[in-house]
Amino acid sequence: MDILSLLALGLIAGAIGGLVGMGGSIVIIPCLTLVWKHDQQLSQAAAMIVNVFVAAPALFRHHKADAVRWDVVARMLPFGLLLILVGVEASNKFQGEVLKKVYGVFLLYVIVFNVMKLMTDDGSLLAATLPRVGWGRVGLVGGSMGLAAGLLGIGGGPVAVPMLQRVCNLPLRQSIAASSAVMCLTAIVGAVRKNATLETLTDTAGNPLLLQDSLLVAACLAPTAMVGALIGAGLTHALPLRWVRLAFILLMSWASIKMLGVL
């Protein structure tokens, strides 16, 4: 395993995630699976650990900016914590190759979401109405976020942020901040459960997956992913974000095609 390459991947993934407002696992999982040839389950287990280290500094930054709606976070958390465990158990039922195709379909959603943001002036999908943050709406978002995070190994931001805007009518910055706050706890629970059950799973050749491999990969990715996320967030206002987002769309299109086995 090339440790220097993993360090570089963490930095790049964190930077891209910070630039386009999505977690680094969106980039990490396809690269580990397609370039390093890791089993999809192992890639997701490692990425879920990294999500914890990326979400924590993001939450600190949002809290300092007074952007966190803690009432929304409190209502999302119970559903997110429960459903991320359900998602992990569901993902463990799939073979790595099947799960890879499921992830490829999810990347299609990520691509569509980013294309939509390219077509808007301010990147916001918020309707001009007051926020609606009752238990039902917020719980739906938290549960959806947790289920997707557990099933796919992602942080949950690509699901939670647009849903908080559409379903709850929260401003974009508050949506991102609430997603990061919830992720700090759901990511820990999901990562612990996924890695605790990793050695009950096998790769396509029938070989058992090893916890130590997941921990090693995560240890290489996490430090540079944190640095990259901070750099990417800082560059958001300095670089032409439309071109960065376009490059991200092309990268995710390639990853989706490869994971789905279209070409």
RAJOQUI-V348048 format. One record per residue. RES is the residue in one small letter. OMEGA is omega in whole degrees, 0 to 359 (NA if undefined). Layout:
# RAJOQUI-V348048
res->RES omega->OMEGA
res->RES omega->OMEGA
This chain:
# RAJOQUI-V348048
res->m omega->182
res->d omega->184
res->i omega->180
res->l omega->178
res->s omega->178
res->l omega->176
res->l omega->179
res->a omega->179
res->l omega->179
res->g omega->180
res->l omega->181
res->i omega->181
res->a omega->178
res->g omega->180
res->a omega->179
res->i omega->178
res->g omega->178
res->g omega->181
res->l omega->187
res->v omega->174
res->g omega->178
res->m omega->182
res->g omega->180
res->g omega->181
res->s omega->177
res->i omega->178
res->v omega->186
res->i omega->186
res->i omega->177
res->p omega->181
res->c omega->178
res->l omega->184
res->t omega->188
res->l omega->184
res->v omega->181
res->w omega->176
res->k omega->174
res->h omega->173
res->d omega->182
res->q omega->180
res->q omega->179
res->l omega->179
res->s omega->181
res->q omega->180
res->a omega->179
res->a omega->182
res->a omega->180
res->m omega->175
res->i omega->181
res->v omega->181
res->n omega->180
res->v omega->185
res->f omega->176
res->v omega->184
res->a omega->185
res->a omega->178
res->p omega->177
res->a omega->178
res->l omega->179
res->f omega->180
res->r omega->181
res->h omega->179
res->h omega->178
res->k omega->179
res->a omega->179
res->d omega->182
res->a omega->186
res->v omega->173
res->r omega->186
res->w omega->175
res->d omega->177
res->v omega->179
res->v omega->181
res->a omega->180
res->r omega->177
res->m omega->191
res->l omega->183
res->p omega->181
res->f omega->179
res->g omega->181
res->l omega->180
res->l omega->187
res->l omega->177
res->i omega->175
res->l omega->176
res->v omega->180
res->g omega->178
res->v omega->179
res->e omega->178
res->a omega->181
res->s omega->180
res->n omega->178
res->k omega->183
res->f omega->167
res->q omega->184
res->g omega->182
res->e omega->178
res->v omega->180
res->l omega->178
res->k omega->178
res->k omega->176
res->v omega->179
res->y omega->177
res->g omega->177
res->v omega->178
res->f omega->179
res->l omega->175
res->l omega->176
res->y omega->179
res->v omega->180
res->i omega->180
res->v omega->180
res->f omega->181
res->n omega->174
res->v omega->177
res->m omega->180
res->k omega->175
res->l omega->185
res->m omega->178
res->t omega->184
res->d omega->187
res->d omega->180
res->g omega->183
res->s omega->176
res->l omega->187
res->l omega->174
res->a omega->183
res->a omega->178
res->t omega->181
res->l omega->177
res->p omega->176
res->r omega->190
res->v omega->175
res->g omega->183
res->w omega->184
res->g omega->182
res->r omega->182
res->v omega->178
res->g omega->177
res->l omega->179
res->v omega->181
res->g omega->179
res->g omega->179
res->s omega->178
res->m omega->181
res->g omega->181
res->l omega->180
res->a omega->180
res->a omega->180
res->g omega->182
res->l omega->189
res->l omega->179
res->g omega->182
res->i omega->177
res->g omega->180
res->g omega->180
res->g omega->180
res->p omega->177
res->v omega->188
res->a omega->186
res->v omega->178
res->p omega->179
res->m omega->178
res->l omega->177
res->q omega->185
res->r omega->188
res->v omega->186
res->c omega->179
res->n omega->176
res->l omega->173
res->p omega->185
res->l omega->183
res->r omega->177
res->q omega->178
res->s omega->179
res->i omega->182
res->a omega->179
res->a omega->178
res->s omega->180
res->s omega->181
res->a omega->179
res->v omega->182
res->m omega->181
res->c omega->181
res->l omega->181
res->t omega->180
res->a omega->178
res->i omega->181
res->v omega->180
res->g omega->181
res->a omega->180
res->v omega->182
res->r omega->181
res->k omega->183
res->n omega->177
res->a omega->181
res->t omega->187
res->l omega->185
res->e omega->172
res->t omega->183
res->l omega->179
res->t omega->175
res->d omega->184
res->t omega->179
res->a omega->179
res->g omega->179
res->n omega->180
res->p omega->176
res->l omega->187
res->l omega->178
res->l omega->183
res->q omega->177
res->d omega->178
res->s omega->182
res->l omega->180
res->l omega->179
res->v omega->180
res->a omega->180
res->a omega->178
res->c omega->185
res->l omega->191
res->a omega->184
res->p omega->182
res->t omega->176
res->a omega->177
res->m omega->179
res->v omega->180
res->g omega->180
res->a omega->179
res->l omega->178
res->i omega->182
res->g omega->179
res->a omega->179
res->g omega->181
res->l omega->183
res->t omega->183
res->h omega->182
res->a omega->182
res->l omega->175
res->p omega->189
res->l omega->180
res->r omega->180
res->w omega->176
res->v omega->180
res->r omega->178
res->l omega->177
res->a omega->178
res->f omega->179
res->i omega->180
res->l omega->178
res->l omega->180
res->m omega->177
res->s omega->177
res->w omega->182
res->a omega->180
res->s omega->180
res->i omega->181
res->k omega->181
res->m omega->179
res->l omega->179
res->g omega->182
res->v omega->179
res->l omega->NA
